Amino acid sequence: MKRAKFIKYLNEHNCGFIKHGAKHDKYMNHNNGQRTMIPRHLDIDEDLCELICKQLGIPKVSRY
């Protein structure tokens, strides 16, 4: 999945950017306070997207 599309999905579920890391960005779910790191690659693996959604406590991205 393209990173820009995934970030848009996160923003729609009230997850926002917190700060930049060396190779990752930190995002937080503003509803429940859960945080995770998002890699700064152009493409993010579908399985990693599902794991990030689970860490943030939001529904996983549909593959279809």
Secondary structure, 3 states (H helix, E strand, C coil): CEHHHHHHHHHHCCEEEEEECCCEEEEEECCCCCEEEEECCCECCHHHHHHHHHHHCCCCCCCC
